Amino acid sequence: MNFKETAAGVLLSVRVLPGARKSALAGEENGRLKVRLQAPPVEGKANKALIAFLAGELGLKKNRVELRTGHRSRDKLVLLKGMGPRQAADMIESVLRGNK
């Protein structure tokens, strides 16, 4: 996965697949984390669900996960505040291993 370090934390590229049977991390595709969400892509519901889901899966508070770009797209940039690329990669890999 591609991570970009910033002063505020790390940016994570995400590909969202809304309207799934259940919310889950679905691996990696073209350097992006694939996330299946139950929420429909209507009126920002999928964006809110993405923040809550990532925070829950990674053990972070919701205020440490911020949608930076892609509010109306399936491809998004999410800021994970207060962490570096290695820490973010380790957390995501741990969750992905647990899902298999």
Protein Blocks (a to p, Z undefined) as FASTA:
>chain_A
ZZdddfklccddddddehiabdcdebjeehiacdddfbdceehlmmmmmmmmmmmmnopa
fklpccfbhklbcbdcdddehiafklmmmmmmmmmmmmZZ
